[in-house]
């Protein structure tokens, strides 16, 4: 699972998803847009539009799935509920991974029921070149004894471990910067798939700050 706001999806998300799948030999990466992310402001465009952009961005990429399950639920999008639903589909024995970027990881201890996340899945943190703050104390406590050094160490268990991954193509691309560029009429070429850029420009999305 790679959850997010995807407001809008960009190449940092997509390239990370491809490399994550390869690095951990995952069957699939479900990219799951949040309807209402509990810990941040309202996304700039509607959930359906973010999903449409995500589908366009993924196109026919093998192993990547645009998964609308959080948009089909009422209320805030809690990742533990999403993982429980994925766990129900893959069964108790399969490896389930919740991947997130380092910036999102820094706030993990504030999420609803963080212990339950580890009961349901491994947590894999993707390093981002633009985010490097130290871990807060509450997070260090939550992680005690969970960290493993290699992806192979996740193979032996269906859930419960923490792995930090530095993927080959670390990209300093953020949706915030993409939105800022669009709001000021600057180019977003090569930050997003071209089809995503074309739809955003054709619909005038993110044009006003
Ligand atoms: P924003 O700038 O609006 O906060 P974002 O670019 O961080 O957005 P999100 O939709 O919030 O995008 O991210 C979804 C997930 O993808 C998060 O776990 C985030 O950390 C991760 N992510 C986003 N951009 C990158 C990137 N360039 N490299 C690796 N992971 C990323």
Boltz pocket constraint, residues with backbone or C-beta under 6 A from the ligand:
constraints:
  - pocket:
      binder: B
      contacts: [[A, 2], [A, 3], [A, 4], [A, 5], [A, 6], [A, 7], [A, 8], [A, 11], [A, 12], [A, 13], [A, 16], [A, 99], [A, 100], [A, 101], [A, 102], [A, 103], [A, 104], [A, 105], [A, 126], [A, 127], [A, 128], [A, 170], [A, 171], [A, 172], [A, 173], [A, 174], [A, 175], [A, 176], [A, 177]]
      max_distance: 6.0
